[in-house]
Amino acid sequence: MSVETTQETYTLEEILASVKESHRLILWNDDTNTFDHVIYCLIHHLQYTEGEAERIAWTVHNDGKCAILEGSFTEMEIYRKILKAEGLTVSVE
């Protein structure tokens, strides 16, 4: 039996940026996820209301991206991994 693990690496710039007090989780537009899936993820994982999640989904669709959460680097990284596992395209700034 073997176990596969993935290792993420960070650049010096990313590490230095992580010492900032506030970071933003950015949701990016893609051609993969449906509106319904994005809305579901925002409601289920980030506790947005249905109306808020719909507005975010439309902003991402029209503008290409939207900041969906702000907080510590560690917190944003946890949510990034959760949403990435759901198939969403997200990054931390």
C-alpha positions in Angstrom: 0.0 0.0 0.0 1.4 3.4 -0.9 0.3 6.9 0.1 0.6 9.8 -2.3 1.2 13.2 -0.9 1.6 16.6 -2.6 4.0 19.2 -1.5 3.4 22.8 -2.1 6.4 25.2 -2.3 6.5 28.9 -1.9 8.7 31.6 -3.2 10.5 34.1 -1.0 8.1 36.8 -2.1 5.1 34.6 -1.0 6.7 33.9 2.4 7.5 37.6 3.0 4.0 38.6 1.9 2.6 36.2 4.5 3.8 38.3 7.3 1.4 41.1 6.4 -1.5 41.3 8.8 -4.3 41.1 6.3 -4.6 38.9 3.2 -7.5 38.4 0.8 -8.9 35.2 -0.7 -9.5 35.8 -4.4 -12.0 33.7 -6.4 -11.2 33.6 -10.1 -13.5 33.1 -13.0 -13.1 29.8 -14.9 -14.8 27.8 -17.6 -15.2 24.8 -15.4 -17.5 25.5 -12.5 -21.2 26.3 -12.8 -22.9 29.2 -11.0 -24.7 26.7 -8.8 -21.5 25.0 -7.7 -19.8 28.3 -6.9 -22.9 29.5 -5.0 -23.1 26.2 -3.1 -19.4 26.4 -2.0 -19.7 30.0 -0.9 -22.8 29.2 1.2 -21.5 25.9 2.6 -17.9 26.8 3.3 -18.0 30.6 3.9 -21.5 30.9 5.3 -22.6 33.5 2.8 -26.3 33.9 2.3 -27.7 32.8 -1.0 -28.1 36.4 -2.2 -24.5 37.3 -1.2 -23.2 34.2 -2.9 -25.1 35.0 -6.1 -23.7 38.6 -6.2 -20.2 37.2 -5.7 -20.7 34.7 -8.5 -21.9 37.4 -10.9 -19.0 39.7 -9.9 -16.5 36.9 -10.7 -18.3 36.2 -14.0 -18.3 39.8 -15.1 -15.0 41.1 -13.6 -12.9 37.9 -13.7 -12.2 37.8 -10.0 -13.6 38.8 -6.6 -12.1 39.1 -3.1 -14.3 36.8 -1.1 -12.7 36.8 2.4 -10.1 38.8 4.3 -8.0 37.7 7.3 -4.7 36.2 8.3 -2.5 34.3 5.8 -3.0 31.0 7.7 -6.8 31.4 7.7 -6.9 32.4 4.0 -4.6 29.5 3.1 -7.0 27.0 4.9 -10.0 28.3 3.0 -8.0 28.4 -0.3 -7.2 24.7 0.1 -10.9 23.9 1.0 -12.2 25.7 -2.1 -9.5 24.3 -4.3 -10.5 20.8 -3.2 -14.0 21.8 -4.4 -12.5 22.6 -7.8 -12.7 26.4 -7.5 -9.8 28.6 -8.8 -8.7 30.6 -5.8 -5.5 32.4 -4.6 -4.3 34.4 -1.6 -3.1 38.0 -2.0 
